[in-house]
Amino acid sequence: MSHSREFGLHPSDQVLQVGGSRAERSFSSQVVDYSYDDPSWNAAAAQRSSAPGLLVAPVEALPFGSKTFDFVYCSDILHRVSDPAAACSELVRVARRGFIECPRSWVAYLFKSQSAAWLVDNECEGLIFRERLPEEHERILNIAESLRSLQQDRSFLAYWNSEAILSVREVRFYWEVEFDFLVLHQSERRGEAFSDRVPRIQQFFLRKLLTRRVGMSRVATAWGMPPRR
């Protein structure tokens, strides 16, 4: 099944792809990424008359007007931004609905992605960003090196990228209109602001558990897409 059908996209929909510029989606109208230093993308795009343009811009300040896009596909970037709250707010501002995917916290922690500034999880129909602690960049049992070795095996690579495993190792989050998020900085995680942190977390979960608002985000289960239109 194509991604456009899974997301319920129409051919006329304007779709913004944020991040993942090395894997441009066929349904994208415009691609935005932090930086791009691989000329292969532009070379391949030049061969397709309908290829979208690539803009280099921060997710925290997208250069588009409010609700410019019908859908935003945000891939492999929110765990690397400097300000998750601003980034999430910008996604909601420029699009009517969207889909977010990035490594789950346990993947970023175990495999020690040096570019991951935040440990991200979808919890209780919202996203929680935990600022990564310095000690969480330390290597554990050389798991990352072992995985890179295993990925040379095609059968393992097919398994690692299967839908069942992707749903376990990636945040896959569909939203409409808006979504809730919570950002916990290093000081809060260490308990330096414990009295502030506990109420914030409690309020986040209680609000999500006790309040059901029309148009709020829905957590993707596997792809978990809405019914096709």
Secondary structure, 3 states (H helix, E strand, C coil): CCHHHHCCCCCCCCEEEECCHHHCCCCCCEEEECCCCCHHHHHHHHCCCCCCEEEECCHHHCCCCCCCECEEEEECCCCCCCCHHHHHHHHHHHECEEEEEEECHHHHHHHCCCCCCEEEEEECCEEEEEECCHHHHCCCCCHHHHHHHHCCCHHHHHHHCCHHHHHHHEEEEEEECCCEEEEECHHHHCCCCHHHHHHHHHHHHHHHHHCCCCCCCEECCCCCCCCCC
